[in-house]
Amino acid sequence: MQDHLSKGEIAKDALQSGAEATAGAVGHVATIITGAVKDVATTVGGLATDLFEIRDAARRARQEHGED
C-alpha cells in the first residue's frame, strides 16, 4: 500500500527540513566564531604577558648595570 501525502504535508516537511538545516548551519558558524574569538583573546593575552615580562627583564637589566 502506498502512502499519500498531501501538498500541505509535503510543504510542511520541506519547510521543517529547511529550518533544521538553517539552524544547524547557524549553530556551526556560531561555534566557529566562538572558538575564533576565544583563540584571539588567548593570543592577545599571551602577547600582553610576554610584553610585561620583556619590560620587567629590561628594567632588571638596567638596574643591574646601574642605568636606572
Secondary structure as UniProt FT lines:
FT   HELIX           7..64
FT   TURN            65..66
//
